[in-house]
Amino acid sequence: MFEIVKYAGQGGRDRFDCGKPELNTWLQTQTSQQQKRDNAVTFVALDPSDQRVVGYYASRSYQLDVDHAARAYGVGKKTYPVPALLLAKLAVCGSVQKKGLGEQLLVHALKNFAEIAEKTGVEVIVVHAIDKDAAAFYGRYGFITFESHDLHLFLPMKTIRKLYPVETGV
């Protein structure tokens, strides 16, 4: 089991290689800037043996416009934008792929999203998969493909709440 913590300058990012240059570069050059600007929050998975970053996910607020939301749900025109959260990035270093870390990161993200939804309006979680393999990964966890784009997927917050109930009392 890997430790997942909020990014706070942990080392080893320069050695991170998930096989997707775009995801490597984002972790290595954008994570700090995005977090300092409150544009995205990143959580990293640390290798227990040397504390280097071996996986990460980043999230940010998001909104589906009325037409996009209608197409996503396969219904007529919605009358309001849909409040959402975007799972902006999720990647696992090649050295630890196929060891369950992708699932561990996704579950961590979904639990965090469920907690956020207890305090603010969130109807869906959206992900823009980097490729068809990534889309298939999300599909295995119940994400639904947008009708208009096969690499864009969503998961209703109602589904997440059933999977990961949050204790209320705030």
N, C-alpha and C positions, 0 to 999 in steps of 0.2 A: 504494500500500500504506500502510495506517495503522499507526502504532505503538500497540501494546497493552501497557499497564503496569498494575500493581496500583494501585488508587486510593490517593492520598496527598495529598488536598486540591487536586487540579488545578482550575484555574479554568474558567469558561465554562459551568458546570452550569446557571446561571440562564437561559441562552439555548437550552438543549437542548429540542427539541420533536420528538418522534417521531410525533405525532398521537394518542397515547394518554395522556390526562391522568394516569391512574394510574401509568404508567411514568415520565412526566416528574416527577411529584411525588416518587416514590420516590427517584429520582436526586438531586433538588434538596434533599430534606429528611431522608431516612432513611439514605442511604449511609454517612455518617460515623458516625452513632450505631450502626448495625448492625455496622459493622466494629470500632469501639471495644469493643463488647460481645462480640465474637467470635461473633456470630449469623450473619453472612454475610461473605463476602469478595467485593469488587467489583473487576473489571478494567475499565479505560476505554480507549477508542480515541481517540487525539488527532489532530486535524487538523494535518498537517505545516506548514501555512502560519501558523497562529496558536496552536497548542497547546491549543485549546479542545476540550472533550469532545464527540465526535460519535457515540459509541456506547458501550455498556457491557453487561456481564453480571455477574450476582451468583450465587454458589453457596453452598450450606450442606449440612451433613450431613442425612440423612433416613433414614427406615425405613418399609418397607411392613409393615403388620400381616399376620398369616397369611391372613386371608380376602381382603384386598385383593390380596395377592400371588397367591393362587390364582386369583382372577378375572382378574388381569393376564395370567397365563400360560395361562389357560384349562384349568387342571387341578383336580384335587380339592384338598381342604384341605391346605395346606402345614403343616409341623409347627414351623416357626420363622419369626420375622420376617425379612424380607429386608433386608440392609444396602444402603443406597443413598446416592447424592448427588443433591441437587435443584438443577437449573439454575433458580434462582428467578426470575430476570429476564434478559431479553435485549432490547435496543432499539437502534435506529439513528435518528439525527436525520434529519428529513425532507430536509434540504439535501444529504444524501449517500446517500439510499436508492437502491436499484437500481444500486449501484456495487460490490457484492460484500462490503461490510463485514459484513453479517449472517452470511454464510458464514465470513468470516475470524474473527469473534468466536466462532462455534460451534466451529470447528476448534480454535481456541486453548483453549476450555473443554474439549473432549474430550481434547486432548493433556494438559492439566493433570490431568484426571480419571484418565487412564491412569497418570500418574506417581503420583498418590495411591494408586491401587489396587495399586501395587507394594509399598506400605508398610502398608496397612490393608485390611480386608475390605470390598469393594464389589461387589455383584452386578449392580446396574443403575443407570442414570442415569434420573432422572424429571424430566419437565417438565410444568408446568400451563400450557398455552397460554392466552393472553388472549382469543383468538377463533379462529374457523375458519380464517382466513388464516394465523395463526401456527401452528396445528396442521398445516396443509398444508405450511408451510415445513419443520417438523421431520420430517414424513412423507417429504419428498424426500430426507432424509438417513438414512433407515432407521428412524426412531423408529416404534414400534408403539403403536397406540391401545389403551388399557385397554378391556376389554369393558364395564365399568360406567360409563365417562365419556369422551365423545368429545373432550374438550379436555385429557385427561390422557394422556400418552404416556411410553413408556420405551424405553431402548436397553440391551440386555445388555452388560455389561462385556466379555464374550468377543468381541463384535462390534467394540467400540472397540479392543481389543488387536490385532485383526487389521488394522484400518485404521491404527493409530498405535502400532506396537510401541515399547516403552521399553527402552533399554539397561539391563540389570541390572548388578549389581556393587556394590550398596550394602552 
